[in-house]
Amino acid sequence: MALYTDTVMDHFMNPRNVGELQDADGVGEVGNAKCGDIMKMYLKIKDDRIEDVRFETFGCGSAIASSSMATEMIKGKTLEEALALTNKEVVDALGGLPAHNLHCSVLAEEAVKSAIQDYYEKNNIPYDRSKFPSETSCESCRMV
């Protein structure tokens, strides 16, 4: 069996929604201190729906593929639907990741949530803080 699925390789070699989104309504940045991966997610929101999403990732192929897949999965979704995205769903959509790269999918989930949280805070929208990662919520993941 190959280390990476065809879907992972496709999203790594041809990532979707790459780059900075000018005038983003929400921006989230997360990183993993152990491996050095950093993800930045940009959201454009209209009528409580993600109208556009972009990402910038400094990291391995699994990190890039996870970021790319996550953007595809949340584009057009409501904020509540995007908040429900899990790292397991990202991994499943990619057809799997090697065990040592599962943290990349966690970063993708946390980058989405961090960008939504930024949007809520910038717009003084009350939200349930328990739905968002904290800086100490994961021993290998740290907000940047």
C-alpha positions in Angstrom: 0.0 0.0 0.0 1.2 3.5 -0.8 2.0 5.8 2.0 -0.3 8.5 0.6 -3.6 8.1 -1.2 -4.2 9.5 -4.7 -6.5 12.1 -3.1 -3.8 13.3 -0.7 -1.3 13.5 -3.6 -3.8 15.4 -5.7 -4.5 18.0 -3.0 -0.7 18.3 -2.3 0.3 18.7 -6.0 -2.8 20.7 -7.0 -4.0 22.4 -3.8 -7.3 24.3 -4.0 -8.0 27.8 -2.6 -4.3 28.7 -2.0 -3.3 32.2 -1.1 -4.2 35.2 1.0 -7.7 36.4 0.8 -7.8 40.2 0.7 -10.2 41.8 3.1 -10.9 38.5 4.9 -13.6 38.7 7.5 -11.9 36.1 9.7 -8.3 34.9 9.8 -7.1 32.0 11.9 -3.5 30.9 12.3 -2.4 27.7 14.1 0.8 25.7 14.3 2.4 22.6 15.7 5.5 23.2 17.8 6.8 19.6 17.3 6.8 19.5 13.5 6.9 23.2 12.6 3.7 23.1 10.4 1.8 26.5 10.3 -1.6 27.0 8.7 -3.4 30.3 8.1 -7.0 30.2 7.0 -8.9 33.2 5.5 -12.7 33.5 5.4 -15.0 35.8 3.5 -18.4 35.6 5.1 -21.8 36.8 3.8 -25.1 36.2 5.5 -23.6 33.7 8.0 -22.2 31.6 5.1 -18.6 31.1 4.0 -18.6 32.7 0.6 -14.9 32.2 0.0 -12.0 30.6 1.8 -8.2 30.6 1.2 -5.2 29.1 3.0 -1.5 29.5 3.4 0.4 26.5 4.8 4.0 26.1 5.7 4.5 22.4 6.2 4.6 18.9 4.8 2.5 17.4 2.0 -0.1 16.1 4.5 -0.5 19.6 6.0 -1.0 21.1 2.5 -3.5 18.4 1.5 -5.4 18.7 4.8 -5.6 22.5 4.4 -6.8 22.2 0.8 -9.4 19.6 1.6 -10.7 21.5 4.6 -11.3 24.6 2.4 -13.2 22.5 -0.1 -15.3 21.0 2.7 -16.4 24.4 4.2 -16.8 26.6 1.2 -20.5 27.5 0.9 -21.3 26.2 4.3 -22.9 28.1 7.2 -20.6 29.0 10.1 -22.3 26.4 12.2 -21.8 23.7 9.6 -18.1 24.7 9.2 -17.7 24.6 13.0 -18.9 21.0 13.0 -16.0 20.0 10.7 -13.8 17.4 12.4 -10.2 16.3 11.7 -11.6 12.8 11.2 -13.8 14.1 8.4 -10.8 15.7 6.7 -8.8 12.5 7.0 -11.7 10.4 5.6 -12.2 12.8 2.7 -8.5 12.4 1.9 -8.8 8.6 2.0 -6.6 8.5 5.1 -3.3 9.8 6.3 -0.3 8.0 7.8 -0.6 7.9 11.6 2.4 10.2 12.1 0.7 12.9 10.0 -2.8 12.8 11.6 -1.9 16.0 13.5 -2.1 17.8 10.1 -5.8 17.2 10.0 -6.1 18.5 13.5 -4.4 21.7 12.5 -6.8 22.1 9.5 -9.8 21.7 11.9 -8.3 24.2 14.3 -7.4 26.7 11.6 -11.1 26.8 10.4 -12.3 27.2 14.0 -9.7 29.9 14.7 -10.8 31.9 11.7 -14.5 31.7 12.6 -13.6 32.7 16.2 -11.7 35.7 14.8 -14.7 36.7 12.7 -17.0 36.5 15.8 -14.6 38.6 17.9 -14.0 41.2 15.2 -17.8 41.7 14.9 -18.6 41.4 18.6 -20.8 38.4 17.9 -21.4 36.3 21.1 -20.3 32.7 20.8 -19.9 29.5 22.8 -16.1 29.4 23.7 -16.3 25.7 24.3 -16.6 25.1 20.6 -13.1 26.5 19.9 -9.7 25.2 20.7 -7.7 26.9 23.4 -3.9 27.2 23.5 -3.7 24.3 25.8 -6.3 22.0 24.3 -3.9 19.7 22.6 -0.4 18.8 23.8 1.1 18.8 20.3 -0.9 21.7 18.9 -0.3 25.3 19.8 -2.0 28.4 18.5 0.6 30.7 16.8 
